[in-house]
Amino acid sequence: MVYPIDEETFDPRVTPEFIKEGHLNSIQAFLKRIQDFLGYGGRISDKFGVMVPPGVQWEYTGETAPAGFLLCDGSLYLHDHADYADLFAVIGYKYGEGIGSRFRVPDTRGQFQRGWGDIPTISFVPGNVTTGTDDIDFVGSKFRKTGIPVRFTTDDTLPAPLVINTTYYIISEFGVTCKIATSRALAMAGTQIDITTTGAGTSYVHWYPEDDNAARLVSAPGGADGENLGSWQGDELKAHSHFTVKIGEATSSLSTTKPIAEWWDSGANSSYQLNSRSGEADYCPSEEVGEVEGRPKNLYINHIIKR
């Protein structure tokens, strides 16, 4: 006979009292209870599921991975090996593919990681659209900057002339109230689309960083690219411009503020000076400053992934 064991008070430790009281009538029954306590596949679980599922990535201060984990160093592993099959089921070939049924773990060495997820979505209805002023109120939005790329979908009809899955650009007025432009340049110039109808049903605006996604590559051969989880992106500076002060030829008086490229040319402005250089046609470079990479303050750390 195998005595039932209360789930609330079960203690997996084998003690003399446990054996004496007849709770351990067979080694097989006891081992089965241990397996049930740990969860599936020998993994520790609670009522919500596995406590540390395969694919979980942690920061780790050791130099070698602890038991049950792998370093995130881009190494290759056999996907059908018993030790790595569960991890492969989660990450597949997202971080690269090797020869002979091998998959690659993420290589986070020297990389800053960026969160991935669905594109943020804001809904709006005809009452949020004003045709006379071409305004759309995106209640709860974070569109507080002009030039943000977006796309629209709907469960009925979009305000005309908007077209689903076409990239437009936000002209932000007060964060919630926005106008829409057909290009980033027109958005920056404040030239909006003429909204002629309010549409019908519920429509949705999605932040759509298409330029950002297009620049995302595979982290290793065979890996994911584009807007997919596991894609990689190189160094880049946010688009911006620098302004300088134009110096008058005869009087050296200050005049109009313009971008460097706009006033430094080989024509009438070629005698103006910047960084004590004059008479050079078509360009006027500044002195080089900085290091070999752009980076914030940082601290070396290892990353490990549960297998």
C-alpha positions as CSV (number, residue, x, y, z in Angstrom):
1,M,0.0,0.0,0.0
2,V,1.2,3.5,-0.8
3,Y,0.0,6.2,1.6
4,P,-1.2,9.4,0.1
5,I,0.9,12.5,0.7
6,D,-0.6,15.8,1.5
7,E,0.5,18.4,-1.2
8,E,0.5,21.2,1.4
9,T,2.8,19.4,3.9
10,F,4.9,17.2,1.5
11,D,8.6,17.2,2.5
12,P,10.8,15.3,0.0
13,R,13.5,14.6,2.6
14,V,13.9,11.0,3.6
15,T,13.9,10.9,7.4
16,P,13.7,7.9,9.9
17,E,10.3,9.1,11.0
18,F,9.1,9.2,7.4
19,I,10.1,5.6,6.9
20,K,8.9,4.4,10.3
21,E,5.4,5.8,9.8
22,G,5.0,3.7,6.7
23,H,4.9,6.5,4.2
24,L,7.7,5.0,2.1
25,N,6.5,1.6,1.0
26,S,8.4,1.6,-2.2
27,I,11.4,3.4,-3.7
28,Q,9.5,3.8,-6.9
29,A,6.6,5.6,-5.3
30,F,8.9,8.0,-3.5
31,L,10.9,8.8,-6.7
32,K,7.6,9.4,-8.5
33,R,6.6,11.9,-5.8
34,I,10.0,13.7,-6.2
35,Q,9.5,13.9,-10.0
36,D,6.0,15.4,-9.5
37,F,7.4,17.9,-7.0
38,L,10.1,19.1,-9.4
39,G,7.8,19.4,-12.4
40,Y,8.2,18.2,-16.0
41,G,11.6,17.1,-17.2
42,G,13.2,17.4,-13.8
43,R,12.7,21.2,-13.8
44,I,11.6,23.0,-10.6
45,S,8.1,24.4,-11.0
46,D,5.5,26.1,-8.9
47,K,1.7,26.5,-9.5
48,F,2.4,28.9,-12.3
49,G,4.8,26.7,-14.3
50,V,8.5,26.2,-14.6
51,M,10.4,28.6,-12.3
52,V,13.4,29.1,-14.6
53,P,12.2,28.1,-18.2
54,P,14.7,27.4,-21.0
55,G,15.8,30.6,-22.8
56,V,15.8,32.9,-19.7
57,Q,18.8,35.2,-19.8
58,W,20.4,36.6,-16.7
59,E,23.3,38.8,-15.9
60,Y,26.1,36.9,-14.1
61,T,29.3,37.9,-12.4
62,G,31.1,34.6,-12.7
63,E,33.5,33.8,-15.6
64,T,32.1,30.4,-16.4
65,A,28.4,29.4,-16.6
66,P,26.9,27.5,-13.6
67,A,25.2,24.1,-14.0
68,G,22.2,24.3,-16.2
69,F,23.2,27.5,-18.0
70,L,25.4,28.5,-21.0
71,L,27.4,31.6,-21.6
72,C,25.9,34.0,-24.1
73,D,29.1,33.9,-26.2
74,G,27.7,32.8,-29.6
75,S,28.8,29.2,-29.2
76,L,27.2,26.4,-31.3
77,Y,25.3,23.5,-29.9
78,L,23.5,20.4,-31.3
79,H,19.8,21.1,-31.4
80,D,18.8,17.5,-31.0
81,H,21.1,16.8,-28.0
82,A,19.2,16.1,-24.8
83,D,21.0,18.9,-22.9
84,Y,20.1,21.6,-25.5
85,A,16.8,20.5,-27.1
86,D,14.6,22.5,-24.7
87,L,16.6,25.7,-25.4
88,F,16.5,25.1,-29.2
89,A,12.8,24.8,-29.0
90,V,12.7,28.4,-27.6
91,I,15.3,30.3,-29.6
92,G,15.7,28.1,-32.8
93,Y,18.1,29.7,-35.2
94,K,17.3,33.3,-34.2
95,Y,21.0,34.0,-33.3
96,G,22.6,32.0,-36.1
97,E,22.9,28.5,-37.6
98,G,25.9,26.2,-37.8
99,I,26.9,23.2,-39.8
100,G,25.4,19.8,-38.9
101,S,22.2,20.6,-37.0
102,R,23.8,23.2,-34.7
103,F,22.3,26.3,-33.4
104,R,23.9,29.4,-31.9
105,V,23.2,31.0,-28.5
106,P,23.1,34.8,-28.4
107,D,26.5,36.6,-28.4
108,T,26.0,39.5,-26.0
109,R,29.7,40.3,-25.6
110,G,30.3,44.0,-26.1
111,Q,26.6,44.5,-27.0
112,F,23.9,46.7,-25.4
113,Q,20.6,44.9,-25.5
114,R,17.3,46.4,-26.7
115,G,13.8,45.4,-25.8
116,W,11.6,43.9,-28.6
117,G,7.9,43.7,-28.8
118,D,4.8,44.6,-30.7
119,I,4.6,48.0,-32.2
120,P,2.7,50.4,-29.8
121,T,-0.9,50.9,-30.9
122,I,-3.4,53.7,-30.2
123,S,-7.1,53.5,-31.2
124,F,-9.3,56.3,-32.4
125,V,-12.8,56.8,-33.6
126,P,-14.6,59.3,-36.0
127,G,-15.2,61.6,-33.0
128,N,-11.4,62.0,-32.6
129,V,-11.1,63.3,-36.2
130,T,-11.6,67.0,-37.2
131,T,-11.7,67.5,-41.0
132,G,-11.7,71.3,-40.9
133,T,-8.3,71.5,-39.2
134,D,-7.0,68.0,-40.3
135,D,-6.5,67.1,-36.7
136,I,-6.7,63.6,-35.1
137,D,-6.7,63.2,-31.4
138,F,-4.7,60.1,-30.4
139,V,-5.9,59.8,-26.7
140,G,-3.2,58.3,-24.6
141,S,-0.5,58.6,-27.2
142,K,3.2,59.4,-26.8
143,F,3.5,61.2,-30.2
144,R,5.1,64.3,-28.7
145,K,7.6,64.7,-31.5
146,T,7.1,65.6,-35.1
147,G,8.5,63.2,-37.7
148,I,7.6,59.9,-36.0
149,P,6.7,57.3,-38.7
150,V,3.3,55.6,-38.2
151,R,1.0,53.2,-40.1
152,F,-2.8,52.9,-39.9
153,T,-5.2,49.9,-39.7
154,T,-8.9,49.8,-39.1
155,D,-11.8,47.4,-38.4
156,D,-14.0,49.5,-40.8
157,T,-13.0,52.6,-42.8
158,L,-10.0,55.0,-42.3
159,P,-10.4,58.7,-42.6
160,A,-9.8,59.7,-46.2
161,P,-7.3,59.8,-47.9
162,L,-5.4,57.6,-45.4
163,V,-4.5,54.1,-46.7
164,I,-3.8,51.0,-44.5
165,N,-0.2,49.8,-44.1
166,T,1.2,52.9,-45.7
167,T,3.9,54.9,-43.8
168,Y,2.9,58.4,-42.8
169,Y,4.6,60.9,-40.4
170,I,3.3,62.6,-37.3
171,I,3.1,66.4,-37.0
172,S,2.8,66.8,-33.2
173,E,0.9,69.7,-31.9
174,F,0.1,69.0,-28.2
175,G,1.1,65.4,-27.8
176,V,-2.4,64.1,-28.2
177,T,-3.6,66.2,-31.1
178,C,-1.6,65.5,-34.3
179,K,-1.7,66.1,-38.0
180,I,-0.4,63.6,-40.6
181,A,2.1,64.1,-43.4
182,T,3.2,61.9,-46.3
183,S,7.0,62.3,-45.7
184,R,9.3,63.2,-42.8
185,A,10.4,66.3,-44.7
186,L,6.8,67.5,-45.1
187,A,6.1,66.8,-41.4
188,M,9.1,68.9,-40.4
189,A,7.8,71.6,-42.6
190,G,4.3,71.4,-41.1
191,T,2.6,70.4,-44.3
192,Q,-0.2,68.0,-43.5
193,I,-2.6,65.8,-45.4
194,D,-6.0,67.3,-46.1
195,I,-8.3,64.9,-44.1
196,T,-11.6,64.9,-45.9
197,T,-13.7,62.3,-43.9
198,T,-13.8,61.1,-40.3
199,G,-13.9,57.4,-41.3
200,A,-16.0,54.8,-39.6
201,G,-15.6,52.2,-36.8
202,T,-12.4,52.0,-34.8
203,S,-9.1,52.7,-36.4
204,Y,-5.6,52.2,-35.1
205,V,-2.3,54.1,-35.4
206,H,0.9,52.1,-35.0
207,W,4.4,53.5,-34.4
208,Y,6.4,52.1,-37.3
209,P,10.2,52.7,-37.1
210,E,10.7,51.4,-40.7
211,D,14.2,53.1,-41.1
212,D,15.3,51.5,-37.8
213,N,14.1,48.0,-38.8
214,A,15.6,48.1,-42.3
215,A,19.0,48.6,-40.7
216,R,18.8,45.5,-38.5
217,L,20.9,42.6,-39.7
218,V,21.6,39.0,-38.7
219,S,23.8,38.7,-35.6
220,A,25.4,35.6,-37.2
221,P,24.9,33.6,-40.5
222,G,21.5,32.1,-40.6
223,G,20.0,34.3,-37.9
224,A,17.0,36.6,-37.8
225,D,17.1,40.1,-39.3
226,G,14.7,43.1,-39.8
227,E,12.1,43.6,-37.1
228,N,12.4,40.0,-35.9
229,L,13.5,39.0,-32.4
230,G,17.3,38.2,-32.4
231,S,18.3,40.8,-35.1
232,W,21.3,42.9,-34.7
233,Q,22.1,46.6,-35.3
234,G,25.4,48.5,-35.7
235,D,26.5,51.8,-34.4
236,E,24.6,54.9,-35.5
237,L,24.0,58.5,-34.6
238,K,20.5,59.9,-34.4
239,A,19.8,62.2,-37.4
240,H,20.6,65.8,-36.5
241,S,22.2,69.0,-37.9
242,H,24.7,71.5,-36.5
243,F,24.4,75.3,-36.8
244,T,27.1,77.9,-36.9
245,V,27.3,81.7,-37.1
246,K,28.0,83.3,-40.5
247,I,30.8,85.9,-40.3
248,G,30.5,89.0,-42.6
249,E,33.3,89.4,-45.1
250,A,34.1,93.0,-44.6
251,T,33.1,93.8,-41.1
252,S,33.3,90.4,-39.4
253,S,29.8,91.2,-38.0
254,L,27.5,88.3,-37.0
255,S,24.6,87.7,-39.3
256,T,22.3,84.8,-40.2
257,T,22.6,81.4,-38.4
258,K,22.7,78.6,-41.0
259,P,23.8,75.0,-41.3
260,I,27.5,74.8,-42.2
261,A,26.9,73.1,-45.5
262,E,24.4,75.8,-46.5
263,W,26.9,78.7,-46.4
264,W,30.3,77.1,-46.8
265,D,30.7,76.7,-50.6
266,S,33.1,77.7,-53.4
267,G,31.1,80.8,-54.3
268,A,30.7,84.1,-52.6
269,N,31.1,82.6,-49.1
270,S,34.5,80.9,-49.8
271,S,36.4,83.5,-47.9
272,Y,34.4,83.1,-44.7
273,Q,36.3,81.4,-41.9
274,L,35.6,78.5,-39.6
275,N,38.2,76.9,-37.3
276,S,40.7,79.4,-38.8
277,R,40.5,77.8,-42.2
278,S,39.6,79.9,-45.2
279,G,39.7,79.7,-49.0
280,E,38.9,76.0,-49.1
281,A,36.2,75.1,-51.6
282,D,33.0,73.1,-50.8
283,Y,33.8,72.0,-47.3
284,C,35.1,73.0,-43.9
285,P,35.7,70.1,-41.6
286,S,35.9,70.4,-37.8
287,E,38.6,68.8,-35.8
288,E,38.1,65.1,-34.9
289,V,37.1,64.4,-31.3
290,G,35.9,61.3,-29.4
291,E,36.8,57.6,-29.3
292,V,36.4,54.7,-31.7
293,E,32.8,54.0,-30.5
294,G,29.8,55.8,-29.0
295,R,28.9,54.5,-25.6
296,P,27.5,55.3,-22.2
297,K,29.3,54.6,-18.9
298,N,29.3,50.8,-18.6
299,L,30.4,47.9,-16.5
300,Y,31.6,44.5,-17.8
301,I,29.2,41.6,-17.0
302,N,28.6,38.1,-18.3
303,H,25.2,37.0,-19.6
304,I,24.0,33.4,-19.2
305,I,21.1,31.6,-20.8
306,K,19.1,28.7,-19.3
307,R,19.3,25.5,-21.3
